[in-house]
């Protein structure tokens, strides 16, 4: 992976490559106030030094925003641990200058619904590798959806109506179908057509 140390005033970034199985790091930084984060080389998963780290990363430590730290001349800081991999994708910054459209992909497909008309739906993409989820709300009558800015990976897609009924992109046996997302590409054809699965077959709606 690569670790990034971004000075918060100038946005200047110092990049530190991290080797496989490396458990610690040391880096010399010019004086300033920084945030620290890390990404896998393909930007499929990111972590950071957040407010949840000094809190102990317990379940009650739910503030995963970056925690700034100040570097002064002659001082050595310790404990700037890049160990919050539970933050979800939206709290981990991308390095300045990176084109998000080239780092992420998208999923799209048709929407169906049993009965007359298609209501407002929430379509959720579940990343099977990171357990992060992403969603988009659709308007009543919408017949298609797109979920953008998805890190590369494998996903399942489920839609929910206002009563928490779930429909999925699934096969005839109600098994959710894997959707592969690649950076810079849109994966189409993930059609939400299975509204007949027994209750509990698909994941419950994780959104607030």
Secondary structure, 3 states (H helix, E strand, C coil): CEEEEEECCCCCEEEEECCCCCCCCCCCCCCEEEEEEEECCCCCCEEECEHHHHHCCCCCCCCCCECCEEECCCCCCCCCCCCECCCCHHHCCCCCCCCHHHHEEEEEEEECCCCCCCCCEEEEEEECCCCCEEEEEECCCCCEEEEEEEECEEEEEEEECCCCCEEECECCCCCECCEEECCCCEECCCCECECCCCCCCCCCCCCC
